[in-house]
Amino acid sequence: MGLSPGLDFESRIFVKPDAAHLLEQELAHPKYVCKRIHVGGNTDPYQPVEDERQTTRSLLQVMQRFNQPFSLITKSFRVTRDLDILGPMGRENLAQVFISITTLDRSLARAMEPRASTPERRLEAIKRLSDAGVPVGVGFAPVIPGLNDHELEDVLKAAAKAGASRAMYVTLRLPLEIKDLFREWLEDARPDRAKRVMSLARQTRGGRDYDADWSQRMKGTGPVAQLIATRYRAAARRYGLDQPHPLLDITRFRVPPEFRPQMDLFDLA
Protein backbone atom coordinates (compact mmCIF):
# COMPACT_ATOMS: atom_id res chain seq x y z
CA MET A 1 0.00 0.00 0.00
CA GLY A 2 3.04 2.27 -0.14
CA LEU A 3 3.09 2.77 3.63
CA SER A 4 6.07 2.60 5.94
CA PRO A 5 6.28 -0.26 8.49
CA GLY A 6 6.89 2.35 11.21
CA LEU A 7 4.46 5.14 12.04
CA ASP A 8 2.10 4.22 9.19
CA PHE A 9 1.82 0.66 10.47
CA GLU A 10 1.14 1.98 13.98
CA SER A 11 -1.44 4.59 12.99
CA ARG A 12 -3.19 3.48 9.79
CA ILE A 13 -5.36 0.40 10.13
CA PHE A 14 -7.13 -1.14 7.14
CA VAL A 15 -10.48 -2.79 7.76
CA LYS A 16 -12.53 -4.93 5.37
CA PRO A 17 -16.11 -4.11 6.40
CA ASP A 18 -17.56 -6.84 4.15
CA ALA A 19 -14.99 -9.49 5.08
CA ALA A 20 -17.55 -11.89 6.54
CA HIS A 21 -19.79 -11.66 3.47
CA LEU A 22 -16.84 -12.28 1.15
CA LEU A 23 -15.82 -15.31 3.20
CA GLU A 24 -19.37 -16.67 3.02
CA GLN A 25 -19.30 -16.36 -0.75
CA GLU A 26 -15.97 -18.16 -0.96
CA LEU A 27 -16.96 -21.02 1.32
CA ALA A 28 -20.34 -21.47 -0.37
CA HIS A 29 -18.88 -21.64 -3.87
CA PRO A 30 -19.36 -25.13 -5.40
CA LYS A 31 -15.70 -25.29 -6.37
CA TYR A 32 -14.40 -24.52 -2.90
CA VAL A 33 -12.27 -27.32 -1.44
CA CYS A 34 -12.07 -27.26 2.33
CA LYS A 35 -8.60 -26.68 3.77
CA ARG A 36 -7.44 -25.17 7.04
CA ILE A 37 -7.64 -21.37 7.10
CA HIS A 38 -4.99 -19.55 9.13
CA VAL A 39 -6.01 -16.30 10.84
CA GLY A 40 -3.34 -13.83 11.92
CA GLY A 41 -0.42 -14.84 9.72
CA ASN A 42 0.11 -11.32 8.36
CA THR A 43 -0.95 -9.13 11.27
CA ASP A 44 -2.63 -9.66 14.61
CA PRO A 45 -6.37 -10.30 14.16
CA TYR A 46 -7.13 -8.70 17.52
CA GLN A 47 -5.99 -5.13 16.93
CA PRO A 48 -7.61 -2.58 19.32
CA VAL A 49 -10.00 -1.58 16.52
CA GLU A 50 -11.47 -5.09 16.76
CA ASP A 51 -13.33 -3.95 19.90
CA GLU A 52 -15.39 -1.65 17.70
CA ARG A 53 -15.42 -3.39 14.32
CA GLN A 54 -15.54 -7.05 15.40
CA THR A 55 -14.26 -8.08 11.97
CA THR A 56 -12.38 -11.09 13.33
CA ARG A 57 -15.38 -12.24 15.33
CA SER A 58 -17.62 -12.02 12.25
CA LEU A 59 -15.16 -14.23 10.35
CA LEU A 60 -15.08 -16.79 13.15
CA GLN A 61 -18.87 -16.84 13.20
CA VAL A 62 -18.94 -17.63 9.48
CA MET A 63 -16.41 -20.43 9.88
CA GLN A 64 -18.41 -21.87 12.76
CA ARG A 65 -21.57 -21.99 10.62
CA PHE A 66 -19.71 -23.83 7.86
CA ASN A 67 -17.64 -26.07 10.18
CA GLN A 68 -14.63 -24.56 8.46
CA PRO A 69 -11.45 -25.55 10.37
CA PHE A 70 -9.01 -22.77 11.21
CA SER A 71 -5.93 -21.92 13.22
CA LEU A 72 -5.31 -18.54 14.80
CA ILE A 73 -2.29 -16.75 16.23
CA THR A 74 -2.38 -13.61 18.36
CA LYS A 75 -0.60 -11.79 21.14
CA SER A 76 -3.83 -10.32 22.51
CA PHE A 77 -5.95 -11.26 25.51
CA ARG A 78 -8.91 -10.12 23.38
CA VAL A 79 -8.99 -13.64 21.93
CA THR A 80 -10.78 -14.78 25.09
CA ARG A 81 -13.80 -12.68 24.09
CA ASP A 82 -14.52 -15.31 21.42
CA LEU A 83 -14.39 -18.36 23.68
CA ASP A 84 -18.05 -19.01 22.88
CA ILE A 85 -16.90 -19.84 19.34
CA LEU A 86 -13.37 -21.10 19.96
CA GLY A 87 -14.37 -23.45 22.77
CA PRO A 88 -16.95 -25.56 20.88
CA MET A 89 -14.89 -25.56 17.69
CA GLY A 90 -11.72 -26.45 19.57
CA ARG A 91 -13.42 -29.38 21.29
CA GLU A 92 -14.61 -30.61 17.89
CA ASN A 93 -11.11 -30.41 16.38
CA LEU A 94 -12.08 -27.51 14.15
CA ALA A 95 -9.93 -24.78 15.74
CA GLN A 96 -6.56 -24.31 17.37
CA VAL A 97 -4.91 -21.17 18.76
CA PHE A 98 -1.35 -20.02 19.29
CA ILE A 99 -0.51 -17.24 21.72
CA SER A 100 2.71 -15.36 21.00
CA ILE A 101 4.84 -14.58 24.06
CA THR A 102 8.04 -12.66 23.41
CA THR A 103 9.20 -12.20 27.00
CA LEU A 104 8.09 -12.60 30.61
CA ASP A 105 9.84 -9.36 31.57
CA ARG A 106 7.14 -6.67 31.81
CA SER A 107 9.57 -3.82 31.25
CA LEU A 108 11.00 -5.42 28.12
CA ALA A 109 7.50 -6.31 26.93
CA ARG A 110 6.41 -2.70 27.40
CA ALA A 111 9.38 -1.49 25.39
CA MET A 112 9.00 -4.04 22.60
CA GLU A 113 5.20 -4.18 22.30
CA PRO A 114 3.83 -1.16 24.18
CA ARG A 115 0.19 -1.63 23.13
CA ALA A 116 0.02 -5.41 23.33
CA SER A 117 -1.27 -7.52 26.21
CA THR A 118 1.16 -8.04 29.09
CA PRO A 119 2.93 -11.39 29.48
CA GLU A 120 0.67 -12.23 32.41
CA ARG A 121 -2.46 -11.59 30.36
CA ARG A 122 -1.17 -13.76 27.54
CA LEU A 123 -0.54 -16.63 29.95
CA GLU A 124 -4.05 -16.11 31.31
CA ALA A 125 -5.38 -16.32 27.75
CA ILE A 126 -3.61 -19.67 27.33
CA LYS A 127 -5.22 -20.92 30.54
CA ARG A 128 -8.71 -19.80 29.56
CA LEU A 129 -8.42 -21.29 26.09
CA SER A 130 -7.08 -24.56 27.45
CA ASP A 131 -9.77 -24.75 30.14
CA ALA A 132 -12.39 -24.26 27.40
CA GLY A 133 -11.03 -27.25 25.47
CA VAL A 134 -9.19 -25.32 22.77
CA PRO A 135 -5.90 -26.87 21.62
CA VAL A 136 -3.54 -24.01 22.41
CA GLY A 137 0.15 -23.52 21.77
CA VAL A 138 2.76 -20.91 22.57
CA GLY A 139 4.86 -19.09 20.02
CA PHE A 140 8.16 -17.78 21.37
CA ALA A 141 8.60 -15.21 18.65
CA PRO A 142 10.75 -13.55 17.78
CA VAL A 143 13.79 -15.04 19.45
CA ILE A 144 16.27 -12.14 19.62
CA PRO A 145 19.80 -13.36 20.40
CA GLY A 146 21.33 -11.34 23.20
CA LEU A 147 18.03 -9.77 24.23
CA ASN A 148 15.35 -12.34 25.05
CA ASP A 149 16.80 -15.69 23.99
CA HIS A 150 17.78 -16.46 27.59
CA GLU A 151 14.05 -16.63 28.42
CA LEU A 152 13.28 -19.45 25.99
CA GLU A 153 13.04 -22.17 28.63
CA ASP A 154 11.14 -19.96 31.10
CA VAL A 155 8.54 -18.95 28.51
CA LEU A 156 7.90 -22.54 27.45
CA LYS A 157 7.71 -23.69 31.08
CA ALA A 158 5.22 -20.95 32.01
CA ALA A 159 3.10 -21.64 28.94
CA ALA A 160 3.00 -25.37 29.64
CA LYS A 161 1.95 -24.68 33.23
CA ALA A 162 -0.86 -22.46 31.89
CA GLY A 163 -2.14 -25.26 29.67
CA ALA A 164 -0.29 -25.02 26.35
CA SER A 165 0.17 -28.36 24.64
CA ARG A 166 2.59 -27.42 21.84
CA ALA A 167 5.08 -24.74 20.91
CA MET A 168 6.90 -23.06 18.06
CA TYR A 169 9.53 -20.34 17.68
CA VAL A 170 10.75 -17.89 15.06
CA THR A 171 14.21 -16.32 15.02
CA LEU A 172 14.35 -12.55 14.56
CA ARG A 173 13.71 -11.54 10.94
CA LEU A 174 14.69 -8.10 9.63
CA PRO A 175 13.51 -7.76 6.02
CA LEU A 176 13.45 -4.52 4.04
CA GLU A 177 12.78 -1.39 6.15
CA ILE A 178 12.26 -3.45 9.31
CA LYS A 179 16.00 -3.73 9.87
CA ASP A 180 16.40 0.05 10.16
CA LEU A 181 13.38 0.39 12.43
CA PHE A 182 14.62 -2.38 14.70
CA ARG A 183 18.13 -0.95 14.86
CA GLU A 184 16.74 2.48 15.74
CA TRP A 185 14.49 1.00 18.42
CA LEU A 186 17.34 -1.09 19.85
CA GLU A 187 19.69 1.88 20.10
CA ASP A 188 17.02 3.80 22.00
CA ALA A 189 15.59 1.05 24.22
CA ARG A 190 18.70 -1.05 24.95
CA PRO A 191 21.78 0.97 23.94
CA ASP A 192 24.04 -1.16 26.15
CA ARG A 193 23.17 -4.29 24.16
CA ALA A 194 22.58 -2.90 20.70
CA LYS A 195 25.90 -3.81 19.07
CA ARG A 196 25.97 -7.31 20.53
CA VAL A 197 22.36 -8.03 19.58
CA MET A 198 22.91 -6.91 15.99
CA SER A 199 26.11 -8.94 15.78
CA LEU A 200 24.38 -12.10 17.03
CA ALA A 201 21.38 -11.52 14.78
CA ARG A 202 23.64 -11.26 11.73
CA GLN A 203 25.37 -14.48 12.77
CA THR A 204 22.01 -16.25 12.30
CA ARG A 205 21.72 -14.81 8.77
CA GLY A 206 25.08 -15.58 7.24
CA GLY A 207 26.58 -12.25 8.30
CA ARG A 208 23.73 -10.22 6.77
CA ASP A 209 20.80 -8.42 8.36
CA TYR A 210 18.41 -10.81 6.62
CA ASP A 211 18.36 -13.90 4.46
CA ALA A 212 15.14 -14.32 2.47
CA ASP A 213 15.79 -17.98 1.63
CA TRP A 214 12.40 -19.63 2.23
CA SER A 215 13.93 -22.75 3.78
CA GLN A 216 15.92 -20.79 6.36
CA ARG A 217 14.27 -17.45 7.01
CA MET A 218 12.16 -18.56 10.00
CA LYS A 219 14.97 -20.22 11.99
CA GLY A 220 18.27 -18.90 10.59
CA THR A 221 21.56 -20.73 10.13
CA GLY A 222 24.96 -20.96 11.80
CA PRO A 223 26.10 -21.83 15.33
CA VAL A 224 23.91 -19.26 17.11
CA ALA A 225 20.77 -20.44 15.31
CA GLN A 226 21.72 -24.08 15.90
CA LEU A 227 22.14 -23.46 19.63
CA ILE A 228 18.69 -21.83 19.79
CA ALA A 229 17.21 -24.82 17.94
CA THR A 230 18.90 -27.31 20.28
CA ARG A 231 17.71 -25.47 23.38
CA TYR A 232 14.19 -25.20 21.97
CA ARG A 233 13.93 -28.91 21.19
CA ALA A 234 15.17 -29.85 24.66
CA ALA A 235 12.80 -27.44 26.43
CA ALA A 236 9.81 -28.44 24.30
CA ARG A 237 10.47 -32.09 25.10
CA ARG A 238 11.01 -31.36 28.81
CA TYR A 239 7.70 -29.49 29.17
CA GLY A 240 5.62 -31.72 26.92
CA LEU A 241 5.30 -29.15 24.15
CA ASP A 242 6.82 -31.27 21.40
CA GLN A 243 3.57 -32.90 20.36
CA PRO A 244 2.79 -32.76 16.62
CA HIS A 245 0.18 -30.22 15.63
CA PRO A 246 -3.15 -32.05 15.22
CA LEU A 247 -4.64 -32.15 11.76
CA LEU A 248 -7.91 -30.27 11.94
CA ASP A 249 -11.02 -32.11 10.76
CA ILE A 250 -11.93 -31.05 7.23
CA THR A 251 -14.52 -33.83 6.79
CA ARG A 252 -17.19 -31.96 8.74
CA PHE A 253 -17.32 -28.95 6.44
CA ARG A 254 -20.90 -28.25 5.40
CA VAL A 255 -22.56 -25.42 3.47
CA PRO A 256 -25.52 -24.15 5.54
CA PRO A 257 -29.00 -24.60 4.02
CA GLU A 258 -29.47 -20.89 3.35
CA PHE A 259 -26.64 -21.01 0.80
CA ARG A 260 -27.78 -24.11 -1.08
CA PRO A 261 -30.09 -22.33 -3.53
CA GLN A 262 -27.02 -20.36 -4.57
CA MET A 263 -25.18 -23.64 -5.16
CA ASP A 264 -28.08 -24.92 -7.30
CA LEU A 265 -27.75 -21.86 -9.51
CA PHE A 266 -24.09 -22.65 -10.05
CA ASP A 267 -25.04 -26.24 -10.96
CA LEU A 268 -27.57 -25.00 -13.53
CA ALA A 269 -24.96 -22.76 -15.08
N, C-alpha and C positions, 0 to 999 in steps of 0.2 A: 504493500500500500504506500510505499515511499516514506514511511515513518521511521524515526530512529528507535532503537531498542532501549533508549534511556528515558528521557522525560515524556516522549510521545507514548511509549509503552505504559508508563505509569499513569498518564492522564487522559488518554484517548481510548475508550473502550468501544469495541464494535459489538452490536447486538443484532441477532437475526430474529426479528419479532415473529416471523412465520415459520420458525425452525420446526416446531412440532408438526405443523401441517405438511411441510415438505417431507419430513420423516415418514408420516403416515402414507403419503403418496408413494414413496420409495418402497416401503415394506409391503404395501398392498399390490404393487405391480406384479402381474403374473410371471414375469421373468426374474423376479427377485429370488436369489438363492441365499438361504439363511446362513450367515456366518457371524462369529462374535464381533460385536461393535465395541471399540475402545473409546471411552469418554475421558478427555483430559490429557491426551497425548501432546497437544500443541500448547495449550495454556490451561490454567486451573479452571475447572468448570464451576467453581464456587467463589467467583470474584464477589466483592461487596455488592455490586449492582444486582447480583442474583437475589438479594433480599427483596428488591423491588420488582424485578422483571420475571423471576422464577422460570427462566428459559430452560435451565438444566432440569428442573423438576418436571416441566411439561414434556421434555424428551423422555425422561424416565417413565412417566405415565403412559406415553405411547408404547414404549417397549414392553411395559407390563401388560398392556392390553393384547399385544401380539405374541407374548411369550418369547420376545426377542432377547437372546442372551447378550450380556454386556459385561465389560470390566470397566473400572473407574479408578482414576488416581487423582488425589488431591492433597493439599497441605492444610485444608480448612476444616475446622470443627463444624462448619455449616452442614457438612455431609450428614450429620446426625438428624437434621431436620427431616430427611427423607427416609427415615428408618421404616416408616409404614409401607414403603415400596421396596426398599433394599432388604428388609428382613424376610418377607415372604419369598421374594425372588432368590435371595441367597440360600434359603432353606430348600428351595426346589432346584438348586444347581443352575440357576439362570443368571446369577450376578456374583461378582467378586470385587473387592475394593482393596486398593493399596493406599496407605497413608504415608506421605513423605515426611521424614524427620531428618533434618540436617544436623542438628546438635541438641544436646540436653542443657546447654549453657544458655540461660535466659538472656544474658547480656550480649552474647555472640548472636543469638537468634534475633534479638532486636536490631542489631546492626546489619545483619545479612538480609532479613526479611521483616522489615519494620511493621508491615500491615498484615502479616500472616498470623495465624493462631500460634499461641505459645507452645513450647514443647509439651507442657503438662496437658494442655487442651487436646493436642494431637494424640497423646497416649490415652486420654479419656475417650476420644473418638474411637480408637481401636477397641477399647473395652466395650463400649456401647454396641458397636457393630458386631463384635464377637458374641456378646451376650444375646444379641438378636438372632444369631444363627447365620450371620454373613461370613463367608470365608474372607478373612482379612489378612493382608500382608503389610510389611513395612518396607519402605524404600529409603535406604540411606543414600541420599542423593542431593547435591553432588558430594563425593568424597574429595576434599581439598587437601592435598598433601601439605603438612606443616601447619595446618590451621584447624581442621576438625577430624583428621584421619585417626587421631588417637582415641576418639570416642566410638569407633566402629563397634567394638565389643559391647560397650555400655548401652549404646542405642539398641542393638539387637536383643540384649538381655532384657532391657526395660520393655521393649515391644512384645517379646515373648511372654513376659509376666502379665502384660495387659490383655493378652489373648491372641496375638498374631500367630499365624500358623505357617507363614512362609516369608521370604525376604528377597530383596534384590538390591543392587547398588549400581551407581553410575559414577565414573571418575569425571572430575571437572572437565568441561568442554568449553572452549573459548573461540567459537567461530566468528568470522567477520568482525563487526563493530563491538561484539561482546568482549573481546580481549581488552580493548581500550577502556571500556566501562569498568570491567573488573579490576584492571590495574589501578585506575583512578580511585575506585572505592577502597581497594586494599591499602593504598598509600595513605588514605585518609583515616580508615577505621583501625588498621593494624600496621602502622608504619614500622614498628620494630620487627615485623615478620615478613614484610612485603618482598624483599629480595629473595629470601629463602623460599617462600611459597612459590614465587614465579619460577625459580630455578627448579624446584621439585616438580612443578606442573609441566615444565618443558621436558623434563626427563621422562615423563610418561607419554610424550608425543614426539619422540625422536629428535629432541632438541628444538622443536618448533613450538609456537604457541598453540597450534592445533593441527591435527591430522584428520582429514575428512574421510579417510578410508573406511568404508561401511563396516568392514569386518573388525575394525579396531577402535572406532571412535567412541564407543560407549565405555570401554574398559581401559584403553591405552596399552602401551607396550613398554618393555624395558624392566630393569630390576625393581624400580619403585612400584610400578603397576603390578608386577608379579607378587611383590610382598603384600600389597593390598589384597590381591586375589586370594593368596594363601591364608591370610588372616580372616578374610570374609568366609571362606569355605569352612575353616575350623570353627569359627564362632557360630555360623549357621547350623552346623552339625551339633555343636555343644548345646544350643538352645532349642533344638528341634525345629529349626526354620528352613531346613534343607529339603522339605517335601516338594515333589513336583507340583507345578500348578495344575489344578484339576481342569479337565476339558469340560467346558460348559455344555449343557444339553441343548443341541440344536434340533432335536427330533420333536420337541414340543411346540415349535413355532406354528402359529395358527393365525390366519387372517380373520378378524372379527366379522360377524355377520353383516354389519352395516356397510362393509366394503365389498361384499361379494357381488352385488349388482354391477359395481364398477369392473370387477374381474370378468363378468359375463360379457360386458361390452367389448373388452379386449379380445375375448374368445371369438365373438362374432366378427370382429375386424380381421 
